[in-house]
Amino acid sequence: MNVMKRYLTEAQQGELLRTINKHAGLLARRDSAWTRLLQSTGMRLHELVTMTVGDAESALRTGHVFVPKERRKGYSRGTAKDHSYLVTEPVRRALLDLLAVRREQGHADIMSAPLVMSRKHVGVTARAFEQRCAMWAELAGLGEKVSPHWFRHTRAMNIMRRSTSHDPRGVVQAALGHASIASTGIYTQITKEDMDAALREVDGQPRLRKRELRRAYEGRVGA
């Protein structure tokens, strides 16, 4: 798997959320909220699936989304550790929105109940999250079968691009809870967008889209 192809660019992130937010109804509002939560934390899907109302309420009080090692990757091998995600303003808004949607769905604030509920009044499954994510990505015209795990890579790439820290890799490691700094090495690879932008800056050449290149090729070879 080429991880560097499985993240959303800045433009794609915006287009995905705009597409979801254009639709009315509780399910669209719910999907917008959990999409923003994943984009703003980099949580793994299993961590979201197992998140409860109590976890959300605690996060809003303490300023950290706590994920116990029992819910983290590697627990069965004995390598998992407790982790927490900082409640930044986007995370806070997403959590508040998810709690509000639950109440509008008619669910009481039972601390042990799942945070994200389905139309069948049970917790949303991992498979259902994947299906909803793929559906919205298709509607947004992203041209890829996007999965919730893409948001974890997207969070890492956003940190690498936006952070002014002298050690952005270290920030990614801490924020995502990677066991080793080596796990973040993939995010230091040059991306196609960065390469194209750098070369255009050097040579002063405007970007040509692939479809324009295709038309030029077909005109040249008589296809």
N, C-alpha and C positions, 0 to 999 in steps of 0.2 A: 504494500500500500504506500502510495506516495502522499505522505502527510501534507506536503507543501501545496498540493492541489486541493486539499480538503479544508478550506477556510473561506470566509466571505471577505471580499474587499470592502472598503469603506462605502462605495457606491451600492454594492449588493446588500449590505446591512441595511442601509436606508431604504432601498427599494422593497426589501422583504417586509419591513415594519410598515411602510406606507401601504402596501398591498393588504396586509392583515387589518390595519386600522381603517381602511376604506369600507370594510364589511361591518354591518350592524349585528347585534346579538351578543348574548353572554359568551358563547363559545369562541367567537372571534376576540372578544375582550380578554377572555382567559388565555387564549393562545398568544396574544400579544404580550401579556404579562409574563408567561413562563418563558417565552422567547427572549424577552428583555432580561429576565433573571439569568438565563444561561449565558447570554452575551456579556453580561456585566460581572459574572463571577467565574465562568469557565467550569462550572460544576459538571461532573459526570452525570449521565442520564440516570443511573441507579440511585445516585444521591438525591436527585429530584423526585424520582418515583417514591422513595421512602421518606420524603420530607413530610412532616406533620404540621398541623395547626400550631401545636405547642412549639415546634422548632421555629416557625415563622414569628410567633409572638415573642419568643425568647430573643431572636435575632434583632427584632425592633427595639427591645429593651437594652440589650447588651452591646449592640453595634457589630455583632459577629454572627454569621451563620455557622453554627457548630455542626460538624459532621463526625460522629464517633467512628472509631476505627472499624467497628463491626459492620459499617455500611460502606466501607471503602475498598477499592481494588487491592487485592493482595491479602485480605484478611484470612482467607482459608489457608494461605501459605505462611501465615504468621509474620508477614512483612508490613502490614498496614499500620498506620499511626493516625491518631486523632488529627483532624484538620479543621480550620475555620476560614471562612471567606469574609472579608471586610464588607460591612454594610455601607456602601457609598450611596449617594443620593439616588442614582438609577436603581440600585438594588432595593432601597427602601420603598421607592414608588412601586416597583414590581411586586414586592411582598404585600403592600397595602392593597394593590389592585386584586391580587389573587384572593386575599381574605374577603374583600368586598364582593367579588364574584361568587364565592362560596355562599355567602349570606343571601345573595340575590337568587341563588339556586335553591334556597330553602334549607341550607344546612346549618346546624348549630355549631358553635365554636367549641367542639370537643377536642381537647388537647391532643389526644392520641389519634385523631382521625386524619386521613390523607389531606394534604394541602390542596392538591389539584384534583378536582372531581370531574367525572364524566357525566354525560347526559343521562346515564343509567344509575346515577347516584352512587357510584363506587369510585375508588381511586383510579385515575388514568394509568393504564399499563404502559410498559416500555414500548410495546408494539404500537399502541395507539399514538403515543408521542411521535414515534417515527413516521407513522402514516400522515399525521397532521402536518408535520414538518415538511415532508415531501410534497404534500398537496399545496401548501402555501408557497413553497419554492417554485413549483411549476406554474402557479398562478402569477407569480412575480416575474416569470420569464427568465429565471436564472440559468436555465439550460443544464442543470445538474440535479441529480437525485440527492439533495442535501439531507443529512441526518442530524439529529441533535448533537452528536459528538463534534460536528463541524464547529459548533459554537465554542467549544473548549480550545480548539486550535485558533479560532478567530480572536478569542480573548488574549491568547498569548501573542498573536501578531499585533494586536492593538497596543499592547504594552510595549513591545519591541519598537514600534513606530512612534508612539506618542510620549513615552517616558523620557525625561531628561536625566534620569539616574545615570551615574557612571557605570553601573552594573545592571543593565536591564535584564540580562539572563538570570541574575540572582533574584530580581523582582518576580520574574515569571516562575522560577522554581518555588519561591515562597508563596506566591499567590495561588498557584495551581496545586501545590503540595506534592511536587515531584520529589521522589526519594533521592535522586541524584541530579547534580547540575548537568550531567551528560545528557539527560533526557531533554533538556532545553536546546541542545545544539542544533536540532533541526530548524529552529526558528531564526537562526543566524544565517541560514542559506539565502543567497540572493533570490528574490522572487522575480517572476517575469515582468510584473508591473514596475518593480524597481529598476530592473535592467533596461526596459524600454524607456522609462523616464530619464534615466541617467544618460543613455546614448543620444536621445533626442536633445537633451540639454547640451551635451558636448558638441553635437553636430548641427544643432539648430534645425532639425528636420521634423516636420509635423508627423503625427502618428497616422498610419493607414490601418483601417480596420481589415480584418481577415476577408470579409465579403468583398471589399474593394480590391484586395489583392487577388481574390478568386476571379473577379470579373476581368481584371487586367490579364491574368494568366489565360483565361478562356479566350479572350480576344486575341492574344498572341499566338496560341496554338490552334485556334479555329475550332474550339470545342463547342 
